[in-house]
Amino acid sequence: MAISRIIGLTTSNKRGGLFASVMLLMLGLALAGTARAEQREFSMTIDEMKIRVAPDLEYQVFAFNGQVPAPLIHVKQGDDITAHITNNTTLPHTIHWHGQYQRNNWQMDGVPGVSQKAIEPGETFTYTFKAEKSGTTWYHCHVNVSEHVAMRGMWGPLIVDPVKPLPIEKKVTKDVIMMLSSWDSQYAERLGFGGSPLDRHNYFSINGRSFPLTQPIHVKKGDVLRLRMFGAGEEIHAIHPHGHDMLITHKDGNALPAPYYADTILIGPGERYDAIIEMDNPGLFMVHDHVDTHVTNNGKHGGGTMTMIAYDGIKPVVEGDAHAGMADDDPDYYYSDSMKKSYGMHDNGHFKGTPLQNEGRRERKRAADHDAHH
Ligand SMILES: [Cu+2]
């Protein structure tokens, strides 16, 4: 509108006509620039690690680039992705790029036995696909999902910036990624086992850590937060930030035709919701799972899926409270810093585990060989 008005004003003389032509040419180049797809190429390993989920729980995981959650992959809509995945573990895996359509490319959908043979121990497999769907998508293993996805941490965010963002998205000052999942401690040291409906998940986490190992979400008044919530694991979660309403703008990457306000949002396995929240109420405010038993660690209240929004300059009123003492040593815990970096894949050292040496390796191999003969 504004540009046509400028052109209208400037075509009143000959020189103006030339100016308008140049303007149109520049506009055309600018539009072509935004639509140009880039090639993005990554290499990733899958490693056997252990991570500290809670103060009293270390857990064996299959970890993309050695970390849980997996590295952020941040690209632009339309980009062409090439991902080389090397399996350094004792069991087969794949990657399903959850949300991506794989149009005319279904062999890259990452389902063992349907679209490919699983990536065996020691093998490298290369995925190539177009990031067609924008928004909050993700990637996860598709082998033995009831174990590998439900409680071995095989998931990470694939954030695809839209070519045409909504006006409200342009106001966002801070991106916060929360991948919600749970753990059954009886399988903590039994990598390669577990994953039945009889499992009893007794630890619940945000980005793979249970309170008090979660970290505060630091904000300042005037910030506009975009909270991207993922049902990465097995349980449902009802996320409730105190003191603020959330404007739910996207579901599973798709912009909602009628965004709506909520102060609690139910997130099932596989689902993603984007919430835009105005930081207009300075204080310290809980953010927690309202499935009340999910704020426990092994049955003890005061753990699990819990963190807080902490405005700059606000001090806790209760000395020695667990919330005041919660971990606070990773400014990238919610991927906020990584989301500000240039497009690509971004590791996070804080999420890295320690490598397993040989724990259980022979048992897993024996079980896998046994399976292969049936
Ligand atoms: Cu797997």
Residues whose N, C-alpha, C, O or C-beta is under 5 A from the ligand:
A	BS01	CU	P92 H93 T94 C141 V143 H148
